[in-house]
């Protein structure tokens, strides 16, 4: 398997890296995080100009038909730069629309950078189980009426359209009976409460009360949303794994530089063998995480071309588990090696650690994805063999 990136992918990564170094510095990011909006319209416009909002979308809707490996390159650089713009939330939501194949106008606006999306999937009781949907949707004339509450919707207050999972049939935790909807964020009955999370990103609680949408708001077939939901969630996990790898890479580099410059007993602390061993362990975790995240991206790309959904599930679950473990180890070691400075707001290390901690808890933590991997139908068979 060839894990070398194509020339166009490397060029895109280089352009993104140069923009972050020039215009999205650590101090610029801190100012954006501290602003009332929590995001930057200028930064979003630049992402659109670079073609990133169009990258994974179909060519027929103004996109470039980029696959999950292309997105790996982008998310890795965004992770290195700790970019807080709603790019992940929008591309995650766009994958739902792409799979639903009935919202071309919305996808065209996303590709042009004119529309931001957010995915309202989690609920108070559901934790990581996206099948656990208490939000209800009932027929209302030719359309639908939605009632429920969604929690921790990433960039929900910055989105123009919300991707909402609702139950139209079945029991609360059934896979059958889930229907997905594209709901305008300004629709009557939608209430959004914006908050800033630990890592500087924005999230929102979304309340839906007698929200009426047309029949064309449905994404996919009525009651058959689980197939799209599961596949899109795997795609989102793949993006998060790539972002985590970029963040870990930058944190590792910052820690190495600190060990070279911080002196104790008249020598750089990087000369101490015990600290060299810890850096070596961090590097092993980082490279294992990078390999697993890239494998997940390859499997996601294969799945989009008609490959095995089972292989996609296995690779994504394994990657999220391994990346989550590595993120925790690399983050904790980096904070300790920076000493007391590691936890201060003035040093990037603490911000990387917070972002990595949040990624580990998004769309399923290590325990969740380990259980998911073990639950795959052929796991017991392979173990016996």
Helices and strands as residue ranges (DSSP letters): H 7-23, H 26-34, H 41-49, G 59-61, H 68-80, H 87-100, H 104-111, E 117-120, E 136-140, E 143-154, G 156-158, E 161-167, E 178-184, E 190-196, E 202-213, G 215-217, E 218-219, H 225-261, E 263-264, E 267-268, G 269-271, H 273-304, H 309-337, G 339-343, H 348-361, H 366-374, H 379-384
